[in-house]
């Protein structure tokens, strides 16, 4: 019998475009975030997402990479308003 397949994997297998090089999932929660990906020409272990899903953006928060921490942290600088509306 085939190994156990999570509901996310089953969904990905059913909906994955046949020309996609990979299906990408969130490394934290394993939700599918992209089913249409292209493999990098030079770095074969890297992929780019063509169309994403299950993603939310909080435009009022900004994160930066901190070498001391070795990862992302919230930036304390104020967020600049987008669009120029006053």
PDB file of N, CA, C and O in Angstrom:
ATOM      1  N   UNK A   1       0.845  -1.186   0.000  1.00  0.00           N
ATOM      2  CA  UNK A   1       0.000   0.000   0.000  1.00  0.00           C
ATOM      3  C   UNK A   1       0.886   1.243   0.000  1.00  0.00           C
ATOM      4  O   UNK A   1       1.979   1.217   0.565  1.00  0.00           O
ATOM      5  N   UNK A   2       0.425   2.349  -0.634  1.00  0.00           N
ATOM      6  CA  UNK A   2       1.251   3.562  -0.691  1.00  0.00           C
ATOM      7  C   UNK A   2       1.390   4.188   0.697  1.00  0.00           C
ATOM      8  O   UNK A   2       0.527   3.994   1.553  1.00  0.00           O
ATOM      9  N   UNK A   3       2.469   4.937   0.922  1.00  0.00           N
ATOM     10  CA  UNK A   3       2.638   5.591   2.221  1.00  0.00           C
ATOM     11  C   UNK A   3       1.547   6.631   2.446  1.00  0.00           C
ATOM     12  O   UNK A   3       0.905   7.094   1.503  1.00  0.00           O
ATOM     13  N   UNK A   4       1.350   6.991   3.718  1.00  0.00           N
ATOM     14  CA  UNK A   4       0.337   7.982   4.079  1.00  0.00           C
ATOM     15  C   UNK A   4       0.585   9.289   3.348  1.00  0.00           C
ATOM     16  O   UNK A   4       1.720   9.763   3.292  1.00  0.00           O
ATOM     17  N   UNK A   5      -0.465   9.876   2.786  1.00  0.00           N
ATOM     18  CA  UNK A   5      -0.367  11.167   2.120  1.00  0.00           C
ATOM     19  C   UNK A   5      -1.245  12.170   2.860  1.00  0.00           C
ATOM     20  O   UNK A   5      -2.432  11.929   3.082  1.00  0.00           O
ATOM     21  N   UNK A   6      -0.640  13.305   3.241  1.00  0.00           N
ATOM     22  CA  UNK A   6      -1.395  14.342   3.933  1.00  0.00           C
ATOM     23  C   UNK A   6      -2.424  14.953   2.985  1.00  0.00           C
ATOM     24  O   UNK A   6      -2.277  14.852   1.767  1.00  0.00           O
ATOM     25  N   UNK A   7      -3.456  15.581   3.525  1.00  0.00           N
ATOM     26  CA  UNK A   7      -4.441  16.246   2.656  1.00  0.00           C
ATOM     27  C   UNK A   7      -3.794  17.309   1.755  1.00  0.00           C
ATOM     28  O   UNK A   7      -4.218  17.496   0.614  1.00  0.00           O
ATOM     29  N   UNK A   8      -2.763  18.005   2.270  1.00  0.00           N
ATOM     30  CA  UNK A   8      -2.087  19.015   1.458  1.00  0.00           C
ATOM     31  C   UNK A   8      -1.380  18.369   0.272  1.00  0.00           C
ATOM     32  O   UNK A   8      -1.426  18.895  -0.840  1.00  0.00           O
ATOM     33  N   UNK A   9      -0.730  17.240   0.502  1.00  0.00           N
ATOM     34  CA  UNK A   9      -0.044  16.548  -0.575  1.00  0.00           C
ATOM     35  C   UNK A   9      -1.041  16.015  -1.590  1.00  0.00           C
ATOM     36  O   UNK A   9      -0.804  16.105  -2.795  1.00  0.00           O
ATOM     37  N   UNK A  10      -2.140  15.468  -1.127  1.00  0.00           N
ATOM     38  CA  UNK A  10      -3.170  14.981  -2.043  1.00  0.00           C
ATOM     39  C   UNK A  10      -3.694  16.120  -2.921  1.00  0.00           C
ATOM     40  O   UNK A  10      -3.875  15.948  -4.127  1.00  0.00           O
ATOM     41  N   UNK A  11      -3.940  17.297  -2.300  1.00  0.00           N
ATOM     42  CA  UNK A  11      -4.402  18.468  -3.050  1.00  0.00           C
ATOM     43  C   UNK A  11      -3.361  18.877  -4.090  1.00  0.00           C
ATOM     44  O   UNK A  11      -3.703  19.170  -5.235  1.00  0.00           O
ATOM     45  N   UNK A  12      -2.102  18.895  -3.693  1.00  0.00           N
ATOM     46  CA  UNK A  12      -1.033  19.301  -4.602  1.00  0.00           C
ATOM     47  C   UNK A  12      -0.924  18.346  -5.782  1.00  0.00           C
ATOM     48  O   UNK A  12      -0.739  18.780  -6.920  1.00  0.00           O
ATOM     49  N   UNK A  13      -1.036  17.068  -5.521  1.00  0.00           N
ATOM     50  CA  UNK A  13      -0.927  16.087  -6.598  1.00  0.00           C
ATOM     51  C   UNK A  13      -2.085  16.198  -7.582  1.00  0.00           C
ATOM     52  O   UNK A  13      -1.913  15.962  -8.778  1.00  0.00           O
ATOM     53  N   UNK A  14      -3.261  16.556  -7.081  1.00  0.00           N
ATOM     54  CA  UNK A  14      -4.422  16.696  -7.958  1.00  0.00           C
ATOM     55  C   UNK A  14      -4.374  17.976  -8.780  1.00  0.00           C
ATOM     56  O   UNK A  14      -4.781  17.977  -9.942  1.00  0.00           O
ATOM     57  N   UNK A  15      -3.880  19.068  -8.194  1.00  0.00           N
ATOM     58  CA  UNK A  15      -3.958  20.381  -8.833  1.00  0.00           C
ATOM     59  C   UNK A  15      -2.655  20.852  -9.468  1.00  0.00           C
ATOM     60  O   UNK A  15      -2.641  21.886 -10.135  1.00  0.00           O
ATOM     61  N   UNK A  16      -1.579  20.129  -9.280  1.00  0.00           N
ATOM     62  CA  UNK A  16      -0.274  20.562  -9.787  1.00  0.00           C
ATOM     63  C   UNK A  16      -0.290  20.611 -11.314  1.00  0.00           C
ATOM     64  O   UNK A  16      -0.701  19.655 -11.971  1.00  0.00           O
ATOM     65  N   UNK A  17       0.167  21.749 -11.875  1.00  0.00           N
ATOM     66  CA  UNK A  17       0.281  21.792 -13.335  1.00  0.00           C
ATOM     67  C   UNK A  17       1.310  20.764 -13.807  1.00  0.00           C
ATOM     68  O   UNK A  17       2.311  20.534 -13.129  1.00  0.00           O
ATOM     69  N   UNK A  18       1.079  20.168 -14.920  1.00  0.00           N
ATOM     70  CA  UNK A  18       1.986  19.135 -15.421  1.00  0.00           C
ATOM     71  C   UNK A  18       3.343  19.692 -15.822  1.00  0.00           C
ATOM     72  O   UNK A  18       4.311  18.935 -15.895  1.00  0.00           O
ATOM     73  N   UNK A  19       3.444  20.988 -16.084  1.00  0.00           N
ATOM     74  CA  UNK A  19       4.718  21.580 -16.490  1.00  0.00           C
ATOM     75  C   UNK A  19       5.497  22.156 -15.321  1.00  0.00           C
ATOM     76  O   UNK A  19       6.600  22.664 -15.522  1.00  0.00           O
ATOM     77  N   UNK A  20       4.969  22.096 -14.113  1.00  0.00           N
ATOM     78  CA  UNK A  20       5.657  22.651 -12.943  1.00  0.00           C
ATOM     79  C   UNK A  20       6.835  21.770 -12.551  1.00  0.00           C
ATOM     80  O   UNK A  20       6.764  20.543 -12.621  1.00  0.00           O
ATOM     81  N   UNK A  21       7.925  22.422 -12.136  1.00  0.00           N
ATOM     82  CA  UNK A  21       9.106  21.679 -11.706  1.00  0.00           C
ATOM     83  C   UNK A  21       9.025  21.241 -10.248  1.00  0.00           C
ATOM     84  O   UNK A  21       9.761  20.348  -9.827  1.00  0.00           O
ATOM     85  N   UNK A  22       8.130  21.866  -9.471  1.00  0.00           N
ATOM     86  CA  UNK A  22       8.040  21.539  -8.043  1.00  0.00           C
ATOM     87  C   UNK A  22       6.730  22.061  -7.473  1.00  0.00           C
ATOM     88  O   UNK A  22       6.035  22.862  -8.099  1.00  0.00           O
ATOM     89  N   UNK A  23       6.412  21.600  -6.292  1.00  0.00           N
ATOM     90  CA  UNK A  23       5.327  22.123  -5.479  1.00  0.00           C
ATOM     91  C   UNK A  23       5.979  22.619  -4.199  1.00  0.00           C
ATOM     92  O   UNK A  23       6.641  21.852  -3.500  1.00  0.00           O
ATOM     93  N   UNK A  24       5.794  23.901  -3.888  1.00  0.00           N
ATOM     94  CA  UNK A  24       6.435  24.479  -2.702  1.00  0.00           C
ATOM     95  C   UNK A  24       5.442  24.596  -1.565  1.00  0.00           C
ATOM     96  O   UNK A  24       4.281  24.949  -1.770  1.00  0.00           O
ATOM     97  N   UNK A  25       5.913  24.294  -0.353  1.00  0.00           N
ATOM     98  CA  UNK A  25       5.065  24.426   0.827  1.00  0.00           C
ATOM     99  C   UNK A  25       5.791  25.256   1.879  1.00  0.00           C
ATOM    100  O   UNK A  25       7.014  25.395   1.852  1.00  0.00           O
ATOM    101  N   UNK A  26       5.021  25.794   2.791  1.00  0.00           N
ATOM    102  CA  UNK A  26       5.568  26.574   3.892  1.00  0.00           C
ATOM    103  C   UNK A  26       6.400  25.646   4.774  1.00  0.00           C
ATOM    104  O   UNK A  26       5.920  24.580   5.159  1.00  0.00           O
ATOM    105  N   UNK A  27       7.640  26.026   5.102  1.00  0.00           N
ATOM    106  CA  UNK A  27       8.462  25.147   5.937  1.00  0.00           C
ATOM    107  C   UNK A  27       7.985  25.074   7.383  1.00  0.00           C
ATOM    108  O   UNK A  27       8.410  24.197   8.135  1.00  0.00           O
ATOM    109  N   UNK A  28       7.113  25.982   7.770  1.00  0.00           N
ATOM    110  CA  UNK A  28       6.626  25.977   9.158  1.00  0.00           C
ATOM    111  C   UNK A  28       5.340  25.165   9.323  1.00  0.00           C
ATOM    112  O   UNK A  28       5.235  24.324  10.215  1.00  0.00           O
ATOM    113  N   UNK A  29       4.349  25.436   8.433  1.00  0.00           N
ATOM    114  CA  UNK A  29       3.051  24.771   8.600  1.00  0.00           C
ATOM    115  C   UNK A  29       2.746  23.747   7.499  1.00  0.00           C
ATOM    116  O   UNK A  29       1.749  23.030   7.581  1.00  0.00           O
ATOM    117  N   UNK A  30       3.591  23.677   6.481  1.00  0.00           N
ATOM    118  CA  UNK A  30       3.472  22.734   5.370  1.00  0.00           C
ATOM    119  C   UNK A  30       2.265  22.970   4.473  1.00  0.00           C
ATOM    120  O   UNK A  30       1.916  22.099   3.676  1.00  0.00           O
ATOM    121  N   UNK A  31       1.613  24.139   4.586  1.00  0.00           N
ATOM    122  CA  UNK A  31       0.544  24.463   3.644  1.00  0.00           C
ATOM    123  C   UNK A  31       1.158  24.719   2.272  1.00  0.00           C
ATOM    124  O   UNK A  31       2.256  25.264   2.164  1.00  0.00           O
ATOM    125  N   UNK A  32       0.450  24.326   1.242  1.00  0.00           N
ATOM    126  CA  UNK A  32       0.917  24.545  -0.125  1.00  0.00           C
ATOM    127  C   UNK A  32       0.872  26.047  -0.406  1.00  0.00           C
ATOM    128  O   UNK A  32      -0.148  26.694  -0.168  1.00  0.00           O
ATOM    129  N   UNK A  33       1.982  26.602  -0.914  1.00  0.00           N
ATOM    130  CA  UNK A  33       2.018  28.029  -1.260  1.00  0.00           C
ATOM    131  C   UNK A  33       2.230  28.257  -2.753  1.00  0.00           C
ATOM    132  O   UNK A  33       1.958  29.351  -3.246  1.00  0.00           O
ATOM    133  N   UNK A  34       2.703  27.263  -3.475  1.00  0.00           N
ATOM    134  CA  UNK A  34       2.883  27.410  -4.917  1.00  0.00           C
ATOM    135  C   UNK A  34       2.877  26.044  -5.580  1.00  0.00           C
ATOM    136  O   UNK A  34       3.549  25.112  -5.139  1.00  0.00           O
ATOM    137  N   UNK A  35       2.102  25.951  -6.649  1.00  0.00           N
ATOM    138  CA  UNK A  35       2.073  24.699  -7.402  1.00  0.00           C
ATOM    139  C   UNK A  35       2.608  24.890  -8.819  1.00  0.00           C
ATOM    140  O   UNK A  35       2.632  23.942  -9.603  1.00  0.00           O
ATOM    141  N   UNK A  36       3.036  26.105  -9.152  1.00  0.00           N
ATOM    142  CA  UNK A  36       3.615  26.390 -10.463  1.00  0.00           C
ATOM    143  C   UNK A  36       4.978  27.017 -10.232  1.00  0.00           C
ATOM    144  O   UNK A  36       5.072  28.219  -9.983  1.00  0.00           O
ATOM    145  N   UNK A  37       6.034  26.221 -10.310  1.00  0.00           N
ATOM    146  CA  UNK A  37       7.386  26.658  -9.974  1.00  0.00           C
ATOM    147  C   UNK A  37       8.347  26.366 -11.112  1.00  0.00           C
ATOM    148  O   UNK A  37       8.148  25.447 -11.906  1.00  0.00           O
ATOM    149  N   UNK A  38       9.400  27.179 -11.166  1.00  0.00           N
ATOM    150  CA  UNK A  38      10.464  26.951 -12.137  1.00  0.00           C
ATOM    151  C   UNK A  38      11.762  26.700 -11.396  1.00  0.00           C
ATOM    152  O   UNK A  38      12.086  27.392 -10.430  1.00  0.00           O
ATOM    153  N   UNK A  39      12.498  25.709 -11.855  1.00  0.00           N
ATOM    154  CA  UNK A  39      13.799  25.409 -11.264  1.00  0.00           C
ATOM    155  C   UNK A  39      14.820  26.414 -11.767  1.00  0.00           C
ATOM    156  O   UNK A  39      14.808  26.782 -12.941  1.00  0.00           O
ATOM    157  N   UNK A  40      15.712  26.864 -10.874  1.00  0.00           N
ATOM    158  CA  UNK A  40      16.758  27.808 -11.241  1.00  0.00           C
ATOM    159  C   UNK A  40      17.723  27.136 -12.211  1.00  0.00           C
ATOM    160  O   UNK A  40      18.077  25.970 -12.039  1.00  0.00           O
ATOM    161  N   UNK A  41      18.147  27.886 -13.240  1.00  0.00           N
ATOM    162  CA  UNK A  41      19.042  27.301 -14.247  1.00  0.00           C
ATOM    163  C   UNK A  41      20.406  26.941 -13.682  1.00  0.00           C
ATOM    164  O   UNK A  41      20.957  25.892 -14.014  1.00  0.00           O
ATOM    165  N   UNK A  42      20.956  27.800 -12.834  1.00  0.00           N
ATOM    166  CA  UNK A  42      22.304  27.581 -12.318  1.00  0.00           C
ATOM    167  C   UNK A  42      22.299  26.809 -11.001  1.00  0.00           C
ATOM    168  O   UNK A  42      23.108  25.901 -10.809  1.00  0.00           O
ATOM    169  N   UNK A  43      21.389  27.169 -10.092  1.00  0.00           N
ATOM    170  CA  UNK A  43      21.337  26.545  -8.766  1.00  0.00           C
ATOM    171  C   UNK A  43      20.183  25.548  -8.750  1.00  0.00           C
ATOM    172  O   UNK A  43      19.040  25.920  -8.485  1.00  0.00           O
ATOM    173  N   UNK A  44      20.478  24.296  -9.028  1.00  0.00           N
ATOM    174  CA  UNK A  44      19.427  23.306  -9.254  1.00  0.00           C
ATOM    175  C   UNK A  44      18.611  22.964  -8.008  1.00  0.00           C
ATOM    176  O   UNK A  44      17.553  22.345  -8.118  1.00  0.00           O
ATOM    177  N   UNK A  45      19.089  23.360  -6.819  1.00  0.00           N
ATOM    178  CA  UNK A  45      18.310  23.094  -5.610  1.00  0.00           C
ATOM    179  C   UNK A  45      17.421  24.282  -5.235  1.00  0.00           C
ATOM    180  O   UNK A  45      16.835  24.289  -4.153  1.00  0.00           O
ATOM    181  N   UNK A  46      17.309  25.295  -6.118  1.00  0.00           N
ATOM    182  CA  UNK A  46      16.473  26.467  -5.855  1.00  0.00           C
ATOM    183  C   UNK A  46      15.348  26.551  -6.888  1.00  0.00           C
ATOM    184  O   UNK A  46      15.521  26.192  -8.052  1.00  0.00           O
ATOM    185  N   UNK A  47      14.193  27.034  -6.428  1.00  0.00           N
ATOM    186  CA  UNK A  47      13.014  27.172  -7.276  1.00  0.00           C
ATOM    187  C   UNK A  47      12.409  28.544  -7.052  1.00  0.00           C
ATOM    188  O   UNK A  47      12.580  29.140  -5.988  1.00  0.00           O
ATOM    189  N   UNK A  48      11.702  29.046  -8.054  1.00  0.00           N
ATOM    190  CA  UNK A  48      10.980  30.301  -7.869  1.00  0.00           C
ATOM    191  C   UNK A  48       9.508  30.053  -8.103  1.00  0.00           C
ATOM    192  O   UNK A  48       9.110  29.273  -8.968  1.00  0.00           O
ATOM    193  N   UNK A  49       8.714  30.740  -7.305  1.00  0.00           N
ATOM    194  CA  UNK A  49       7.270  30.591  -7.392  1.00  0.00           C
ATOM    195  C   UNK A  49       6.732  31.481  -8.500  1.00  0.00           C
ATOM    196  O   UNK A  49       7.030  32.675  -8.545  1.00  0.00           O
ATOM    197  N   UNK A  50       5.948  30.911  -9.384  1.00  0.00           N
ATOM    198  CA  UNK A  50       5.350  31.690 -10.467  1.00  0.00           C
ATOM    199  C   UNK A  50       4.032  32.319 -10.007  1.00  0.00           C
ATOM    200  O   UNK A  50       3.785  33.497 -10.267  1.00  0.00           O
ATOM    201  N   UNK A  51       3.198  31.553  -9.337  1.00  0.00           N
ATOM    202  CA  UNK A  51       1.920  32.036  -8.816  1.00  0.00           C
ATOM    203  C   UNK A  51       1.763  31.453  -7.418  1.00  0.00           C
ATOM    204  O   UNK A  51       1.933  30.249  -7.221  1.00  0.00           O
ATOM    205  N   UNK A  52       1.443  32.295  -6.458  1.00  0.00           N
ATOM    206  CA  UNK A  52       1.346  31.822  -5.076  1.00  0.00           C
ATOM    207  C   UNK A  52      -0.097  31.831  -4.599  1.00  0.00           C
ATOM    208  O   UNK A  52      -0.960  32.495  -5.174  1.00  0.00           O
ATOM    209  N   UNK A  53      -0.334  31.080  -3.537  1.00  0.00           N
ATOM    210  CA  UNK A  53      -1.656  31.026  -2.910  1.00  0.00           C
ATOM    211  C   UNK A  53      -1.458  30.810  -1.416  1.00  0.00           C
ATOM    212  O   UNK A  53      -0.370  30.436  -0.979  1.00  0.00           O
ATOM    213  N   UNK A  54      -2.501  31.043  -0.637  1.00  0.00           N
ATOM    214  CA  UNK A  54      -2.456  30.866   0.819  1.00  0.00           C
ATOM    215  C   UNK A  54      -1.414  31.764   1.473  1.00  0.00           C
ATOM    216  O   UNK A  54      -0.812  31.389   2.480  1.00  0.00           O
ATOM    217  N   UNK A  55      -1.198  32.954   0.903  1.00  0.00           N
ATOM    218  CA  UNK A  55      -0.211  33.899   1.428  1.00  0.00           C
ATOM    219  C   UNK A  55      -0.917  35.188   1.816  1.00  0.00           C
ATOM    220  O   UNK A  55      -1.776  35.679   1.083  1.00  0.00           O
ATOM    221  N   UNK A  56      -0.558  35.726   2.954  1.00  0.00           N
ATOM    222  CA  UNK A  56      -1.059  37.025   3.383  1.00  0.00           C
ATOM    223  C   UNK A  56       0.112  37.955   3.669  1.00  0.00           C
ATOM    224  O   UNK A  56       1.156  37.520   4.155  1.00  0.00           O
ATOM    225  N   UNK A  57      -0.066  39.239   3.365  1.00  0.00           N
ATOM    226  CA  UNK A  57       0.992  40.222   3.576  1.00  0.00           C
ATOM    227  C   UNK A  57       0.480  41.294   4.515  1.00  0.00           C
ATOM    228  O   UNK A  57      -0.586  41.867   4.290  1.00  0.00           O
ATOM    229  N   UNK A  58       1.231  41.564   5.560  1.00  0.00           N
ATOM    230  CA  UNK A  58       0.921  42.673   6.467  1.00  0.00           C
ATOM    231  C   UNK A  58       1.839  43.824   6.082  1.00  0.00           C
ATOM    232  O   UNK A  58       3.007  43.851   6.468  1.00  0.00           O
ATOM    233  N   UNK A  59       1.303  44.780   5.316  1.00  0.00           N
ATOM    234  CA  UNK A  59       2.101  45.896   4.805  1.00  0.00           C
ATOM    235  C   UNK A  59       2.505  46.867   5.902  1.00  0.00           C
ATOM    236  O   UNK A  59       3.307  47.767   5.649  1.00  0.00           O
ATOM    237  N   UNK A  60       1.979  46.717   7.109  1.00  0.00           N
ATOM    238  CA  UNK A  60       2.324  47.613   8.217  1.00  0.00           C
ATOM    239  C   UNK A  60       3.508  47.115   9.027  1.00  0.00           C
ATOM    240  O   UNK A  60       3.932  47.782   9.970  1.00  0.00           O
ATOM    241  N   UNK A  61       4.043  45.970   8.682  1.00  0.00           N
ATOM    242  CA  UNK A  61       5.203  45.425   9.388  1.00  0.00           C
ATOM    243  C   UNK A  61       6.304  45.141   8.384  1.00  0.00           C
ATOM    244  O   UNK A  61       6.045  44.781   7.236  1.00  0.00           O
ATOM    245  N   UNK A  62       7.534  45.309   8.837  1.00  0.00           N
ATOM    246  CA  UNK A  62       8.678  45.046   7.973  1.00  0.00           C
ATOM    247  C   UNK A  62       9.676  44.203   8.751  1.00  0.00           C
ATOM    248  O   UNK A  62       9.907  44.434   9.938  1.00  0.00           O
ATOM    249  N   UNK A  63      10.265  43.227   8.076  1.00  0.00           N
ATOM    250  CA  UNK A  63      11.261  42.376   8.704  1.00  0.00           C
ATOM    251  C   UNK A  63      12.591  42.568   7.994  1.00  0.00           C
ATOM    252  O   UNK A  63      12.637  42.830   6.792  1.00  0.00           O
ATOM    253  N   UNK A  64      13.675  42.434   8.754  1.00  0.00           N
ATOM    254  CA  UNK A  64      15.018  42.544   8.194  1.00  0.00           C
ATOM    255  C   UNK A  64      15.841  41.354   8.670  1.00  0.00           C
ATOM    256  O   UNK A  64      15.550  40.743   9.698  1.00  0.00           O
ATOM    257  N   UNK A  65      16.876  41.041   7.894  1.00  0.00           N
ATOM    258  CA  UNK A  65      17.778  39.960   8.294  1.00  0.00           C
ATOM    259  C   UNK A  65      18.803  40.519   9.264  1.00  0.00           C
ATOM    260  O   UNK A  65      19.428  41.543   8.988  1.00  0.00           O
ATOM    261  N   UNK A  66      18.977  39.859  10.391  1.00  0.00           N
ATOM    262  CA  UNK A  66      19.924  40.283  11.421  1.00  0.00           C
ATOM    263  C   UNK A  66      21.030  39.233  11.527  1.00  0.00           C
ATOM    264  O   UNK A  66      20.783  38.090  11.914  1.00  0.00           O
ATOM    265  N   UNK A  67      22.256  39.641  11.177  1.00  0.00           N
ATOM    266  CA  UNK A  67      23.383  38.699  11.226  1.00  0.00           C
ATOM    267  C   UNK A  67      23.627  38.184  12.642  1.00  0.00           C
ATOM    268  O   UNK A  67      23.981  37.020  12.827  1.00  0.00           O
ATOM    269  N   UNK A  68      23.437  39.052  13.647  1.00  0.00           N
ATOM    270  CA  UNK A  68      23.689  38.648  15.032  1.00  0.00           C
ATOM    271  C   UNK A  68      22.719  37.545  15.469  1.00  0.00           C
ATOM    272  O   UNK A  68      23.095  36.624  16.193  1.00  0.00           O
ATOM    273  N   UNK A  69      21.490  37.654  15.025  1.00  0.00           N
ATOM    274  CA  UNK A  69      20.471  36.658  15.370  1.00  0.00           C
ATOM    275  C   UNK A  69      20.566  35.455  14.443  1.00  0.00           C
ATOM    276  O   UNK A  69      20.232  34.334  14.828  1.00  0.00           O
ATOM    277  N   UNK A  70      21.026  35.698  13.215  1.00  0.00           N
ATOM    278  CA  UNK A  70      21.094  34.626  12.230  1.00  0.00           C
ATOM    279  C   UNK A  70      19.757  34.347  11.588  1.00  0.00           C
ATOM    280  O   UNK A  70      19.492  33.227  11.151  1.00  0.00           O
ATOM    281  N   UNK A  71      18.905  35.366  11.529  1.00  0.00           N
ATOM    282  CA  UNK A  71      17.589  35.188  10.923  1.00  0.00           C
ATOM    283  C   UNK A  71      16.844  36.500  10.848  1.00  0.00           C
ATOM    284  O   UNK A  71      17.416  37.572  11.047  1.00  0.00           O
ATOM    285  N   UNK A  72      15.560  36.401  10.557  1.00  0.00           N
ATOM    286  CA  UNK A  72      14.726  37.584  10.416  1.00  0.00           C
ATOM    287  C   UNK A  72      14.258  38.089  11.768  1.00  0.00           C
ATOM    288  O   UNK A  72      14.056  37.320  12.707  1.00  0.00           O
ATOM    289  N   UNK A  73      14.090  39.415  11.843  1.00  0.00           N
ATOM    290  CA  UNK A  73      13.492  40.035  13.026  1.00  0.00           C
ATOM    291  C   UNK A  73      12.673  41.221  12.555  1.00  0.00           C
ATOM    292  O   UNK A  73      12.897  41.751  11.467  1.00  0.00           O
ATOM    293  N   UNK A  74      11.721  41.635  13.380  1.00  0.00           N
ATOM    294  CA  UNK A  74      10.910  42.791  13.037  1.00  0.00           C
ATOM    295  C   UNK A  74      11.758  44.047  13.121  1.00  0.00           C
ATOM    296  O   UNK A  74      12.522  44.230  14.069  1.00  0.00           O
ATOM    297  N   UNK A  75      11.618  44.921  12.114  1.00  0.00           N
ATOM    298  CA  UNK A  75      12.343  46.186  12.063  1.00  0.00           C
ATOM    299  C   UNK A  75      11.580  47.206  12.900  1.00  0.00           C
ATOM    300  O   UNK A  75      10.358  47.311  12.790  1.00  0.00           O
ATOM    301  N   UNK A  76      12.289  47.951  13.731  1.00  0.00           N
ATOM    302  CA  UNK A  76      11.649  48.926  14.603  1.00  0.00           C
ATOM    303  C   UNK A  76      11.445  50.272  13.909  1.00  0.00           C
ATOM    304  O   UNK A  76      10.762  51.141  14.452  1.00  0.00           O
ATOM    305  N   UNK A  77      12.023  50.462  12.718  1.00  0.00           N
ATOM    306  CA  UNK A  77      11.846  51.723  11.991  1.00  0.00           C
ATOM    307  C   UNK A  77      10.406  51.851  11.527  1.00  0.00           C
ATOM    308  O   UNK A  77       9.773  50.849  11.195  1.00  0.00           O
ATOM    309  N   UNK A  78       9.877  53.076  11.499  1.00  0.00           N
ATOM    310  CA  UNK A  78       8.490  53.248  11.036  1.00  0.00           C
ATOM    311  C   UNK A  78       8.350  52.861   9.560  1.00  0.00           C
ATOM    312  O   UNK A  78       9.262  53.056   8.757  1.00  0.00           O
ATOM    313  N   UNK A  79       7.193  52.312   9.236  1.00  0.00           N
ATOM    314  CA  UNK A  79       6.914  51.903   7.862  1.00  0.00           C
ATOM    315  C   UNK A  79       6.509  53.140   7.074  1.00  0.00           C
ATOM    316  O   UNK A  79       5.671  53.918   7.530  1.00  0.00           O
ATOM    317  N   UNK A  80       7.097  53.329   5.895  1.00  0.00           N
ATOM    318  CA  UNK A  80       6.782  54.455   5.028  1.00  0.00           C
ATOM    319  C   UNK A  80       5.477  54.172   4.305  1.00  0.00           C
ATOM    320  O   UNK A  80       5.275  53.086   3.762  1.00  0.00           O
ATOM    321  N   UNK A  81       4.591  55.165   4.305  1.00  0.00           N
ATOM    322  CA  UNK A  81       3.294  54.997   3.645  1.00  0.00           C
ATOM    323  C   UNK A  81       3.487  54.743   2.152  1.00  0.00           C
ATOM    324  O   UNK A  81       4.376  55.314   1.519  1.00  0.00           O
ATOM    325  N   UNK A  82       2.647  53.886   1.611  1.00  0.00           N
ATOM    326  CA  UNK A  82       2.715  53.556   0.181  1.00  0.00           C
ATOM    327  C   UNK A  82       1.696  54.368  -0.592  1.00  0.00           C
ATOM    328  O   UNK A  82       0.633  54.695  -0.065  1.00  0.00           O
ATOM    329  N   UNK A  83       2.007  54.695  -1.830  1.00  0.00           N
ATOM    330  CA  UNK A  83       1.033  55.309  -2.722  1.00  0.00           C
ATOM    331  C   UNK A  83       1.022  56.822  -2.700  1.00  0.00           C
ATOM    332  O   UNK A  83       0.398  57.428  -3.571  1.00  0.00           O
ATOM    333  N   UNK A  84       1.675  57.457  -1.755  1.00  0.00           N
ATOM    334  CA  UNK A  84       1.769  58.908  -1.721  1.00  0.00           C
ATOM    335  C   UNK A  84       0.507  59.625  -1.294  1.00  0.00           C
ATOM    336  O   UNK A  84       0.466  60.852  -1.377  1.00  0.00           O
ATOM    337  N   UNK A  85      -0.531  58.929  -0.841  1.00  0.00           N
ATOM    338  CA  UNK A  85      -1.749  59.606  -0.388  1.00  0.00           C
ATOM    339  C   UNK A  85      -1.512  60.240   0.969  1.00  0.00           C
ATOM    340  O   UNK A  85      -0.845  59.664   1.830  1.00  0.00           O
ATOM    341  N   UNK A  86      -2.066  61.435   1.153  1.00  0.00           N
ATOM    342  CA  UNK A  86      -1.866  62.125   2.439  1.00  0.00           C
ATOM    343  C   UNK A  86      -3.169  62.376   3.127  1.00  0.00           C
ATOM    344  O   UNK A  86      -3.191  62.945   4.218  1.00  0.00           O
TER     345      UNK A  86
END
